[in-house]
Amino acid sequence: MSDRFVKPEGGWDRRKVLDCMAWGGLGVVWTVAGGVPGSRMLDSAQAANAGFTFAQISDTHVGFDKPANPDPIATLNQALDQIAALPHKPDFILHTGDITHTAKPEQFELVLKTIDRLGIQVFYAPGEHDIVDPATARAYMDRFGKGARDGAYYAFDHKGVHFISINNVVDLKTKGLGYLGADQIAWIAEDLKGKSAETPLVLFCHMPLWMIAPEWGWGTEDSQQLMALLARFASVTVMNGHIHQVMQKVEGRATFHTARSTAFPQPAPGAAPAPGPLKVPAGQLRGLLGIADIAYAPGGAPLAITDQPLMG
């Protein structure tokens, strides 16, 4: 698969953005030094030397049955098998939303049954396909919201890293842009009180917290209010799904990273009239789906994020 780049308006600025890269092979590890993002190929076995590792999956869309992928459970299972085959067992998995396609209880149950076979703890953030009304919000919270506030957001600490699960898929704005809301932003501000500026932060959510393509709803309307709260921290990593492709941006001390889906790809911004499931030749599908394998090492080094397409 060839590398794809979407050139930002006004040209490239490597201190601001490294945008839209689709890779094959073993995956790519993203690192940041001096504000400049870089990448290098990495065999995932090298990540085992880190302080700990975790995995990310996204946009599993269980219940989807259209030509872009009539069997998303099969590709989800392949993604899980790939995680199970890693040379190091991840401490946990982050799922960045659109767990299901139509938020039916039986779809939620099938996801749990499928993923639970790994025996690895999973932390979820909701997608707009998971919470569509009060009934589906309750169904989501009953299954995936343990320890979360009513707004489906929460935080936890793991081996020196502070994780925050964000809900930006309720009360969508113009063109479907994500929205955090004053209550959630205030809660995050309170959560971060007393945290040292040296505490590494990982935020995970469904929609991007940076404006990738606002005309497609690929962004979060009030994200700048949140990012202002995070400016004092030395290391901030934001992980999301929604757009079904790998993109990367570095802004100050914050790194933004989007993940592939395990279900179907979407077009790159500007490559189609609108976003949506993209049908590709069957032999190409798995190369456009995938997982992310993330390694953290104490001492201030950036998280190493290895994007792995599905094999085969």
Summary of the structure (lengths in Angstrom):
residues: 312
radius of gyration: 17.8
end to end distance: 13.4
largest distance: 51.8
contacts: 1060
relative contact order: 0.20
helix: 24%
strand: 24%
